[in-house]
């Protein structure tokens, strides 16, 4: 999942070809963030903003995409975790 992809794929992605694997997606995200930092200037504030954005993206992905997907899979295939209830004891 390394962003260190071949130059020809970097050029293709820069021309609008969608990333084709996790490494290419990592590269595209790094490119966007790098360009944002260059435009805003390297500072604690900019870096802090980027970290906050990444944290929010991660949470949004989990809540909007991953959690509903997992809920559907659990409904179809059954629970993995025991029901601990509100008191922390397994039921």
Residue pairs with C-beta under 8 A, 6 or more apart in sequence:
1 22
1 23
1 26
2 23
2 26
3 23
3 26
3 27
3 29
3 30
4 23
4 27
5 23
5 24
5 27
9 20
9 24
9 27
10 27
13 19
13 24
13 27
13 28
13 31
14 31
19 25
19 27
19 28
33 50
33 54
36 46
36 50
37 46
37 47
37 50
40 46
40 49
74 80
82 90
82 91
83 90
83 91
84 90
84 91
85 91
